[in-house]
Amino acid sequence: MKKVQTTCNYCAIDCNLDFYVEDNRIVKTVPTKGYPVNDGFSSGA
């Protein structure tokens, strides 16, 4: 499984998210721990 970091653009906060990808499909999405904007939290995940 591969982890891909991305930024959510749903609102102006721009939280960072980790997508876990397997066989070219996203199987899990979690907020990025340690990212200064959201530090493991998000309103949509």
PDB file of N, CA, C and O in Angstrom:
ATOM      1  N   MET A   1       0.850  -1.167   0.000  1.00  0.00           N
ATOM      2  CA  MET A   1       0.000   0.000   0.000  1.00  0.00           C
ATOM      3  C   MET A   1       0.898   1.232   0.000  1.00  0.00           C
ATOM      4  O   MET A   1       1.915   1.277   0.692  1.00  0.00           O
ATOM      5  N   LYS A   2       0.507   2.222  -0.781  1.00  0.00           N
ATOM      6  CA  LYS A   2       1.276   3.442  -0.931  1.00  0.00           C
ATOM      7  C   LYS A   2       0.515   4.600  -0.279  1.00  0.00           C
ATOM      8  O   LYS A   2      -0.710   4.675  -0.380  1.00  0.00           O
ATOM      9  N   LYS A   3       1.245   5.505   0.393  1.00  0.00           N
ATOM     10  CA  LYS A   3       0.619   6.685   0.994  1.00  0.00           C
ATOM     11  C   LYS A   3       0.904   7.896   0.112  1.00  0.00           C
ATOM     12  O   LYS A   3       2.052   8.158  -0.249  1.00  0.00           O
ATOM     13  N   VAL A   4      -0.156   8.634  -0.230  1.00  0.00           N
ATOM     14  CA  VAL A   4      -0.041   9.826  -1.055  1.00  0.00           C
ATOM     15  C   VAL A   4      -0.606  11.000  -0.256  1.00  0.00           C
ATOM     16  O   VAL A   4      -1.769  10.969   0.146  1.00  0.00           O
ATOM     17  N   GLN A   5       0.205  12.034  -0.021  1.00  0.00           N
ATOM     18  CA  GLN A   5      -0.275  13.212   0.696  1.00  0.00           C
ATOM     19  C   GLN A   5      -0.880  14.206  -0.287  1.00  0.00           C
ATOM     20  O   GLN A   5      -0.370  14.408  -1.389  1.00  0.00           O
ATOM     21  N   THR A   6      -1.980  14.820   0.140  1.00  0.00           N
ATOM     22  CA  THR A   6      -2.652  15.801  -0.690  1.00  0.00           C
ATOM     23  C   THR A   6      -3.274  16.863   0.198  1.00  0.00           C
ATOM     24  O   THR A   6      -3.307  16.709   1.419  1.00  0.00           O
ATOM     25  N   THR A   7      -3.756  17.915  -0.389  1.00  0.00           N
ATOM     26  CA  THR A   7      -4.405  18.993   0.349  1.00  0.00           C
ATOM     27  C   THR A   7      -5.878  19.054  -0.023  1.00  0.00           C
ATOM     28  O   THR A   7      -6.233  19.079  -1.201  1.00  0.00           O
ATOM     29  N   CYS A   8      -6.714  19.077   0.979  1.00  0.00           N
ATOM     30  CA  CYS A   8      -8.152  19.220   0.760  1.00  0.00           C
ATOM     31  C   CYS A   8      -8.437  20.668   0.371  1.00  0.00           C
ATOM     32  O   CYS A   8      -7.930  21.590   1.011  1.00  0.00           O
ATOM     33  N   ASN A   9      -9.229  20.873  -0.653  1.00  0.00           N
ATOM     34  CA  ASN A   9      -9.571  22.241  -1.060  1.00  0.00           C
ATOM     35  C   ASN A   9     -11.053  22.542  -0.852  1.00  0.00           C
ATOM     36  O   ASN A   9     -11.602  23.444  -1.485  1.00  0.00           O
ATOM     37  N   TYR A  10     -11.690  21.794   0.026  1.00  0.00           N
ATOM     38  CA  TYR A  10     -13.120  21.992   0.281  1.00  0.00           C
ATOM     39  C   TYR A  10     -13.396  23.353   0.923  1.00  0.00           C
ATOM     40  O   TYR A  10     -14.383  24.011   0.592  1.00  0.00           O
ATOM     41  N   CYS A  11     -12.520  23.774   1.841  1.00  0.00           N
ATOM     42  CA  CYS A  11     -12.685  25.084   2.464  1.00  0.00           C
ATOM     43  C   CYS A  11     -11.354  25.833   2.421  1.00  0.00           C
ATOM     44  O   CYS A  11     -10.389  25.347   1.830  1.00  0.00           O
ATOM     45  N   ALA A  12     -11.296  26.990   3.031  1.00  0.00           N
ATOM     46  CA  ALA A  12     -10.091  27.824   2.978  1.00  0.00           C
ATOM     47  C   ALA A  12      -8.987  27.366   3.923  1.00  0.00           C
ATOM     48  O   ALA A  12      -7.878  27.896   3.854  1.00  0.00           O
ATOM     49  N   ILE A  13      -9.245  26.410   4.795  1.00  0.00           N
ATOM     50  CA  ILE A  13      -8.234  25.975   5.769  1.00  0.00           C
ATOM     51  C   ILE A  13      -7.129  25.162   5.103  1.00  0.00           C
ATOM     52  O   ILE A  13      -5.981  25.222   5.543  1.00  0.00           O
ATOM     53  N   ASP A  14      -7.440  24.415   4.067  1.00  0.00           N
ATOM     54  CA  ASP A  14      -6.460  23.598   3.329  1.00  0.00           C
ATOM     55  C   ASP A  14      -5.794  22.541   4.194  1.00  0.00           C
ATOM     56  O   ASP A  14      -4.569  22.515   4.307  1.00  0.00           O
ATOM     57  N   CYS A  15      -6.570  21.688   4.793  1.00  0.00           N
ATOM     58  CA  CYS A  15      -6.039  20.569   5.582  1.00  0.00           C
ATOM     59  C   CYS A  15      -5.254  19.624   4.685  1.00  0.00           C
ATOM     60  O   CYS A  15      -5.544  19.493   3.496  1.00  0.00           O
ATOM     61  N   ASN A  16      -4.259  18.970   5.267  1.00  0.00           N
ATOM     62  CA  ASN A  16      -3.483  17.972   4.543  1.00  0.00           C
ATOM     63  C   ASN A  16      -4.060  16.597   4.864  1.00  0.00           C
ATOM     64  O   ASN A  16      -4.376  16.309   6.018  1.00  0.00           O
ATOM     65  N   LEU A  17      -4.197  15.751   3.847  1.00  0.00           N
ATOM     66  CA  LEU A  17      -4.760  14.411   4.003  1.00  0.00           C
ATOM     67  C   LEU A  17      -3.803  13.379   3.430  1.00  0.00           C
ATOM     68  O   LEU A  17      -3.049  13.663   2.500  1.00  0.00           O
ATOM     69  N   ASP A  18      -3.842  12.177   3.998  1.00  0.00           N
ATOM     70  CA  ASP A  18      -3.084  11.044   3.473  1.00  0.00           C
ATOM     71  C   ASP A  18      -4.055  10.078   2.809  1.00  0.00           C
ATOM     72  O   ASP A  18      -4.989   9.590   3.445  1.00  0.00           O
ATOM     73  N   PHE A  19      -3.828   9.804   1.527  1.00  0.00           N
ATOM     74  CA  PHE A  19      -4.594   8.787   0.811  1.00  0.00           C
ATOM     75  C   PHE A  19      -3.763   7.513   0.802  1.00  0.00           C
ATOM     76  O   PHE A  19      -2.591   7.540   0.423  1.00  0.00           O
ATOM     77  N   TYR A  20      -4.346   6.420   1.207  1.00  0.00           N
ATOM     78  CA  TYR A  20      -3.679   5.124   1.126  1.00  0.00           C
ATOM     79  C   TYR A  20      -4.211   4.426  -0.119  1.00  0.00           C
ATOM     80  O   TYR A  20      -5.409   4.171  -0.246  1.00  0.00           O
ATOM     81  N   VAL A  21      -3.299   4.125  -1.028  1.00  0.00           N
ATOM     82  CA  VAL A  21      -3.662   3.640  -2.355  1.00  0.00           C
ATOM     83  C   VAL A  21      -3.158   2.215  -2.542  1.00  0.00           C
ATOM     84  O   VAL A  21      -2.010   1.894  -2.236  1.00  0.00           O
ATOM     85  N   GLU A  22      -4.044   1.376  -3.050  1.00  0.00           N
ATOM     86  CA  GLU A  22      -3.690  -0.011  -3.353  1.00  0.00           C
ATOM     87  C   GLU A  22      -4.344  -0.388  -4.683  1.00  0.00           C
ATOM     88  O   GLU A  22      -5.545  -0.188  -4.867  1.00  0.00           O
ATOM     89  N   ASP A  23      -3.572  -0.920  -5.583  1.00  0.00           N
ATOM     90  CA  ASP A  23      -4.068  -1.288  -6.914  1.00  0.00           C
ATOM     91  C   ASP A  23      -4.754  -0.099  -7.608  1.00  0.00           C
ATOM     92  O   ASP A  23      -5.811  -0.243  -8.222  1.00  0.00           O
ATOM     93  N   ASN A  24      -4.120   1.081  -7.492  1.00  0.00           N
ATOM     94  CA  ASN A  24      -4.617   2.316  -8.107  1.00  0.00           C
ATOM     95  C   ASN A  24      -5.993   2.747  -7.597  1.00  0.00           C
ATOM     96  O   ASN A  24      -6.726   3.440  -8.303  1.00  0.00           O
ATOM     97  N   ARG A  25      -6.346   2.338  -6.370  1.00  0.00           N
ATOM     98  CA  ARG A  25      -7.609   2.739  -5.760  1.00  0.00           C
ATOM     99  C   ARG A  25      -7.342   3.278  -4.368  1.00  0.00           C
ATOM    100  O   ARG A  25      -6.529   2.722  -3.631  1.00  0.00           O
ATOM    101  N   ILE A  26      -8.014   4.348  -4.005  1.00  0.00           N
ATOM    102  CA  ILE A  26      -7.909   4.882  -2.644  1.00  0.00           C
ATOM    103  C   ILE A  26      -8.714   3.979  -1.728  1.00  0.00           C
ATOM    104  O   ILE A  26      -9.919   3.804  -1.913  1.00  0.00           O
ATOM    105  N   VAL A  27      -8.039   3.404  -0.736  1.00  0.00           N
ATOM    106  CA  VAL A  27      -8.722   2.493   0.178  1.00  0.00           C
ATOM    107  C   VAL A  27      -8.931   3.102   1.568  1.00  0.00           C
ATOM    108  O   VAL A  27      -9.718   2.595   2.366  1.00  0.00           O
ATOM    109  N   LYS A  28      -8.205   4.212   1.848  1.00  0.00           N
ATOM    110  CA  LYS A  28      -8.328   4.847   3.157  1.00  0.00           C
ATOM    111  C   LYS A  28      -7.870   6.292   3.041  1.00  0.00           C
ATOM    112  O   LYS A  28      -6.909   6.586   2.331  1.00  0.00           O
ATOM    113  N   THR A  29      -8.556   7.197   3.736  1.00  0.00           N
ATOM    114  CA  THR A  29      -8.181   8.601   3.781  1.00  0.00           C
ATOM    115  C   THR A  29      -8.160   9.041   5.240  1.00  0.00           C
ATOM    116  O   THR A  29      -9.142   8.873   5.963  1.00  0.00           O
ATOM    117  N   VAL A  30      -7.026   9.610   5.666  1.00  0.00           N
ATOM    118  CA  VAL A  30      -6.915  10.101   7.040  1.00  0.00           C
ATOM    119  C   VAL A  30      -6.202  11.455   7.048  1.00  0.00           C
ATOM    120  O   VAL A  30      -5.363  11.714   6.185  1.00  0.00           O
ATOM    121  N   PRO A  31      -6.526  12.319   8.012  1.00  0.00           N
ATOM    122  CA  PRO A  31      -5.823  13.592   8.134  1.00  0.00           C
ATOM    123  C   PRO A  31      -4.352  13.345   8.488  1.00  0.00           C
ATOM    124  O   PRO A  31      -4.043  12.417   9.236  1.00  0.00           O
ATOM    125  N   THR A  32      -3.460  14.160   7.962  1.00  0.00           N
ATOM    126  CA  THR A  32      -2.031  14.002   8.186  1.00  0.00           C
ATOM    127  C   THR A  32      -1.649  14.464   9.589  1.00  0.00           C
ATOM    128  O   THR A  32      -1.866  15.621   9.951  1.00  0.00           O
ATOM    129  N   LYS A  33      -1.077  13.549  10.378  1.00  0.00           N
ATOM    130  CA  LYS A  33      -0.597  13.909  11.710  1.00  0.00           C
ATOM    131  C   LYS A  33       0.681  14.719  11.584  1.00  0.00           C
ATOM    132  O   LYS A  33       1.547  14.402  10.769  1.00  0.00           O
ATOM    133  N   GLY A  34       0.798  15.761  12.389  1.00  0.00           N
ATOM    134  CA  GLY A  34       1.989  16.587  12.386  1.00  0.00           C
ATOM    135  C   GLY A  34       1.985  17.716  11.368  1.00  0.00           C
ATOM    136  O   GLY A  34       2.886  18.555  11.372  1.00  0.00           O
ATOM    137  N   TYR A  35       0.990  17.748  10.500  1.00  0.00           N
ATOM    138  CA  TYR A  35       0.904  18.844   9.530  1.00  0.00           C
ATOM    139  C   TYR A  35       0.481  20.099  10.289  1.00  0.00           C
ATOM    140  O   TYR A  35      -0.489  20.049  11.045  1.00  0.00           O
ATOM    141  N   PRO A  36       1.177  21.224  10.112  1.00  0.00           N
ATOM    142  CA  PRO A  36       0.933  22.391  10.958  1.00  0.00           C
ATOM    143  C   PRO A  36      -0.474  22.997  10.885  1.00  0.00           C
ATOM    144  O   PRO A  36      -0.916  23.629  11.844  1.00  0.00           O
ATOM    145  N   VAL A  37      -1.172  22.818   9.784  1.00  0.00           N
ATOM    146  CA  VAL A  37      -2.512  23.417   9.664  1.00  0.00           C
ATOM    147  C   VAL A  37      -3.551  22.632  10.426  1.00  0.00           C
ATOM    148  O   VAL A  37      -4.345  23.224  11.158  1.00  0.00           O
ATOM    149  N   ASN A  38      -3.577  21.309  10.279  1.00  0.00           N
ATOM    150  CA  ASN A  38      -4.650  20.521  10.896  1.00  0.00           C
ATOM    151  C   ASN A  38      -4.170  19.446  11.865  1.00  0.00           C
ATOM    152  O   ASN A  38      -5.000  18.873  12.571  1.00  0.00           O
ATOM    153  N   ASP A  39      -2.897  19.146  11.936  1.00  0.00           N
ATOM    154  CA  ASP A  39      -2.294  18.210  12.897  1.00  0.00           C
ATOM    155  C   ASP A  39      -3.148  16.982  13.197  1.00  0.00           C
ATOM    156  O   ASP A  39      -3.413  16.685  14.362  1.00  0.00           O
ATOM    157  N   GLY A  40      -3.577  16.271  12.170  1.00  0.00           N
ATOM    158  CA  GLY A  40      -4.307  15.023  12.367  1.00  0.00           C
ATOM    159  C   GLY A  40      -5.815  15.172  12.493  1.00  0.00           C
ATOM    160  O   GLY A  40      -6.506  14.196  12.787  1.00  0.00           O
ATOM    161  N   PHE A  41      -6.329  16.350  12.282  1.00  0.00           N
ATOM    162  CA  PHE A  41      -7.772  16.580  12.382  1.00  0.00           C
ATOM    163  C   PHE A  41      -8.294  17.156  11.070  1.00  0.00           C
ATOM    164  O   PHE A  41      -7.562  17.818  10.333  1.00  0.00           O
ATOM    165  N   SER A  42      -9.560  16.897  10.792  1.00  0.00           N
ATOM    166  CA  SER A  42     -10.245  17.559   9.676  1.00  0.00           C
ATOM    167  C   SER A  42     -11.735  17.417   9.901  1.00  0.00           C
ATOM    168  O   SER A  42     -12.183  16.492  10.579  1.00  0.00           O
ATOM    169  N   SER A  43     -12.494  18.320   9.341  1.00  0.00           N
ATOM    170  CA  SER A  43     -13.946  18.275   9.537  1.00  0.00           C
ATOM    171  C   SER A  43     -14.609  17.243   8.618  1.00  0.00           C
ATOM    172  O   SER A  43     -15.733  16.814   8.878  1.00  0.00           O
ATOM    173  N   GLY A  44     -13.923  16.848   7.555  1.00  0.00           N
ATOM    174  CA  GLY A  44     -14.559  15.935   6.608  1.00  0.00           C
ATOM    175  C   GLY A  44     -14.093  14.497   6.699  1.00  0.00           C
ATOM    176  O   GLY A  44     -14.675  13.628   6.050  1.00  0.00           O
ATOM    177  N   ALA A  45     -13.058  14.213   7.488  1.00  0.00           N
ATOM    178  CA  ALA A  45     -12.541  12.835   7.540  1.00  0.00           C
ATOM    179  C   ALA A  45     -12.875  12.159   8.837  1.00  0.00           C
ATOM    180  O   ALA A  45     -12.514  11.000   9.040  1.00  0.00           O
TER     181      ALA A  45
END
